[in-house]
Amino acid sequence: MKKLLAMGLTLGLFLTASAQETETDSIPNGWKTDGNIQLLFNQSAFNAEWTGGGTSSIAGNLNLNYDFNYKMDDFTWDNKILANYGLTKVKGDDFARKTSDRFELNSVAGKRDQ
C-alpha cells in the first residue's frame, strides 16, 4: 500500500509540474525552422490457401510538416507547409494507385503595435 501511495504522489507531482513561460520578446530575430519528414512503408501478403480472402499489396506514404518562421523586432511572418503523398500497388494490377495527396501552404504576417 505504501508503494502504491508513493507511486501515486510521484505521478501527481509530474503531472502538476509546469515549466516557466518565456516572454515572446526574448525570441531572437531572424529565421527559425522546425519540422519533420516521414516515410512510411506497409506490406501485406496473403497466400492462395487463406480462406479469409485478401490481396497482397505494398504501399508507401511520404509526409512533410514544416514551419518557417521569421521575426524582426515587431514584425513576424509564420509559414507552414503540410504535404502528403501515398501510393499503393496491389498484386495483379498493372500500375500503382495514388491513395493520398495533399499540399497546403499557410502564411501569416503580422506587425505588433508598440
N, C-alpha and C positions, 0 to 999 in steps of 0.2 A: 504494500500500500504506500509506503514511504517513497519507493522508487517511482511509482506512478504519479504521486503528487509532485515530486521533484521534476519529473519529466514534463508535467503539465505547466508548472511555473516557468521552466526554462523556455518552453514553446511559447508561452504567453508573453515573455519578455521579448523574444524575437519578433513576434507579430506586432507588438505595440511600439517597437523601436522605430525612430524616424531619423533621417539624415537632416543636416542643416540645409536650408534653402539658400541658393546663391542668388545674388541680385543680377538682374539682366544687364546692368551696366558693366559688370565685370567680364562679360563675354568679349574676347579680343576682336579687333577689327580684321576684316579680310574674309576669305572663303573658308568654309568648313564643309567637308563632305563626309557622309556616313551612309552605309547601305550594305546590301548583301546580294549575292548571286547564288542561285540554287540550280543544280542539275539533277533531276530525279529519273531513275530508270525502274521499270517494272516488267516482269516477265511472268506469264502463266503458261504452264504446259499440261496438256491432258493427253492421255493415251487413248487409243481406239476402243479399249475394253471398258472404259469408265462409263457406268450406266447413267450417271447424272447428267451427261452431255457436257458441252463446253467446247470452246475452240481455243487452241493455243494462240498466244499473241505476245508481242513485245511493244512497249510504249516508252516514251521519253517526254519530259517536260522541262523547259528552261524558264526560270522565274528571275526577274530582276526587280529590286526595290531599292531605289537610291535617292538620297537627299543631297542637294547642292544649295547651301545657304550662304548668303553674303551679308555682311554687316559693315557699315562705315558710319561711325558716330550716331546720328539719329535716323539713318536710312537702313532699311532691311529689305532683302529680296530672298524669298523662300521658294525653292523649286523642288518638285518631287516627280520622279519617273517611276511608273509601275508598268512592267511588261511581262507577258506570259505567252509562251508558245508551246504547243504539245502535238505530238504525232503518235499514231498507233498503227502497227502493222499486224493484221490478223492473218493466220495461216490460211492459205487458199486464195487470198486477194492478190491482185496484180500490183497494187500500189499501196502506199501508206496513206492514212486518212488524218486530216487535221482534227484534233479533239478540242483544242482551246487556242484562242488568240486574244490578246489584249495589249493595247498600248495607250497609256494615259499619262499626260503631262500636265501638272498643276503648277502654276506660277503666281505668286502673290508678292506685290511690292508694297512697302509702307514707309511712312515718314512720321516720326513721333514729334508732337508739338512740345516745345520747351517752355 
